[in-house]
């Protein structure tokens, strides 16, 4: 059915409508035509649709690409029942991996990359310098003979007396072979104190402990004090050399290759009847202040800088000269 427009009111209406133009029909009834006129005025501003022109066809939506399906076959009864009994397990869930934490990353995030470069490089240089300068020789205090601050205990034994006197004063010990002579028995009271006996009598007394003394002769005492104690017993004689081997200066310390490489001298007195029949020999050596450690090497330090070496007693031996033995040539009385 077609639409026509009223020539008077310019209102479109259906030509099949028996009333015709609505505005004209209202005027015929005597109604107020102002409303219809206003409707006619507004309708003039509305674009007339092109009724006769067909609308453009809407393009169909694009089809998604489909992959060709493999031809399916009918399942057998055994496959159907087997599939029904299979317990289907859910697919494993992916667990997010947490980033690993490191102290270096935390420090870098806290202070920033620029500060790491500004502080880290100087700190590394200082540490390398410290390791370089501290890798030299180190001095360790380890005196020899060891320092003793107490009162040394005297040894109440004399050469030539029965060995039972030693047992009463120091305790009973089983005899051991003497390394210098198989004829002499040795009774050891720890490292640094030994008593040698021959035919049941004391032949020699040897000690190197700083906590023991015999007639006031101490271990670790200065040479002046040792000479004073020996003078009370007899005339002192000296043997050995004080200048060989010579020490070597290392990093400000006067050193020897080892403790046994020090020079040594012996101060000796001879006591004869009626005061007794024995000899006293005191070994004197430079006092060891400590060790200079340089890698795997160990050096015995005897002085710092140009300070003089201090000579001290390191071992005392009392020998019975009334009998012949390994420590003296023959009998003296």
Residue pairs with C-beta under 8 A, 6 or more apart in sequence:
1 14
1 15
1 16
2 14
2 15
2 51
3 12
3 13
3 14
3 15
3 51
4 12
4 13
4 14
4 15
5 11
5 12
5 13
6 12
6 13
6 20
6 21
6 23
6 24
6 40
8 21
8 23
8 24
9 21
9 23
9 24
9 36
9 37
9 40
10 40
10 43
10 44
11 21
11 22
11 23
11 36
11 39
11 40
11 43
12 43
12 48
13 20
13 21
13 22
19 25
22 36
23 33
23 36
23 37
23 39
23 40
26 32
26 33
26 35
26 36
27 33
27 36
75 83
107 116
108 116
111 119
136 251
136 294
137 250
137 251
137 292
137 293
137 294
138 292
138 293
138 294
139 253
139 290
139 291
139 292
139 293
139 301
140 290
140 291
140 292
140 293
141 289
141 290
142 288
142 290
142 291
143 287
143 288
143 289
143 290
144 259
144 287
144 288
144 300
145 208
145 210
145 219
145 220
145 287
145 288
145 312
145 313
145 314
146 210
146 220
147 210
147 220
148 210
148 211
148 219
148 220
150 211
152 210
152 211
152 212
152 213
152 218
153 211
153 212
153 213
154 212
154 213
154 214
154 215
155 169
155 170
155 205
155 207
155 212
155 213
155 214
156 165
156 169
157 165
157 166
157 169
157 195
157 202
157 205
157 214
158 165
158 202
158 276
158 278
159 202
159 203
159 204
159 205
159 276
159 277
159 278
159 318
159 319
159 320
159 321
159 322
160 201
160 202
160 277
160 278
160 320
160 322
161 201
161 202
162 200
162 201
162 202
163 187
163 195
163 197
163 200
163 201
163 202
165 202
166 187
166 195
166 197
166 202
167 173
170 189
170 193
170 195
171 189
173 187
173 188
173 189
174 187
175 185
175 186
175 187
175 197
176 185
176 186
176 187
176 188
177 185
177 186
178 184
178 185
178 186
178 196
178 326
179 186
180 326
180 327
181 325
181 326
183 198
183 326
184 196
184 197
184 198
184 203
184 204
184 325
184 326
185 196
185 197
185 198
186 194
186 195
186 196
186 197
187 194
187 195
187 196
187 197
188 194
189 195
190 209
192 207
192 208
192 209
192 212
193 206
193 207
193 208
193 209
193 212
194 206
194 207
195 202
195 204
195 205
195 206
196 202
196 203
196 204
196 205
196 206
196 325
197 203
198 323
198 325
199 323
201 320
201 323
202 320
203 319
203 320
203 323
203 325
203 327
204 317
204 318
204 319
204 320
204 325
204 327
205 214
205 317
205 318
206 315
206 316
206 317
206 318
207 214
207 219
207 315
207 316
208 219
208 314
208 315
208 316
209 219
210 218
210 219
210 220
212 219
213 219
214 316
214 318
215 229
215 232
215 233
216 229
216 232
217 226
217 229
217 230
217 280
217 282
217 313
217 316
218 225
218 226
218 229
218 313
219 313
219 314
219 315
219 316
220 287
220 312
220 313
220 314
221 229
221 312
221 313
222 310
222 311
222 312
223 267
223 284
223 311
223 312
223 313
226 267
226 282
226 284
226 313
227 236
227 267
230 236
230 267
230 269
230 280
230 282
233 269
233 271
233 275
233 280
234 269
234 270
234 271
235 269
235 270
236 267
236 268
236 269
237 267
237 268
237 269
238 265
238 266
238 267
238 268
239 265
239 266
239 268
240 263
240 264
240 265
240 266
241 263
241 265
242 263
242 265
242 311
243 263
244 263
245 256
245 261
245 263
247 254
247 255
247 256
247 286
247 302
247 303
247 309
248 254
248 255
248 256
249 255
250 292
250 294
250 299
251 292
252 304
252 305
253 292
253 299
253 301
253 303
253 304
253 305
254 301
254 302
254 303
254 304
254 305
254 307
254 309
255 292
255 299
255 300
255 301
255 302
256 262
256 286
256 299
256 300
256 302
257 299
257 300
258 298
258 299
258 300
259 288
259 300
261 300
262 285
262 286
262 288
262 300
262 302
263 285
263 286
264 283
264 284
264 285
264 314
265 283
265 284
265 311
266 281
266 282
266 283
266 284
267 281
267 282
267 284
268 279
268 280
268 281
268 282
269 279
269 280
270 279
270 321
270 332
271 277
271 278
271 279
271 280
272 332
272 333
273 333
277 320
277 321
277 322
277 332
277 333
278 318
278 319
278 320
278 321
278 322
279 318
279 319
279 321
279 328
279 332
280 316
280 317
280 318
280 319
281 316
281 317
281 319
282 313
282 315
282 316
283 313
283 314
283 315
283 316
284 311
284 312
284 313
284 314
285 311
285 312
285 314
286 302
286 303
286 309
286 310
286 311
286 312
287 302
287 309
287 310
287 311
287 312
288 300
288 301
288 302
289 301
289 302
289 303
289 304
290 301
291 298
291 299
291 300
291 301
292 298
292 299
292 300
292 301
302 309
302 310
303 309
303 310
317 327
319 325
319 327
319 328
321 328
321 331
321 332
321 333
322 331
322 332
322 333
323 331
324 330
324 331
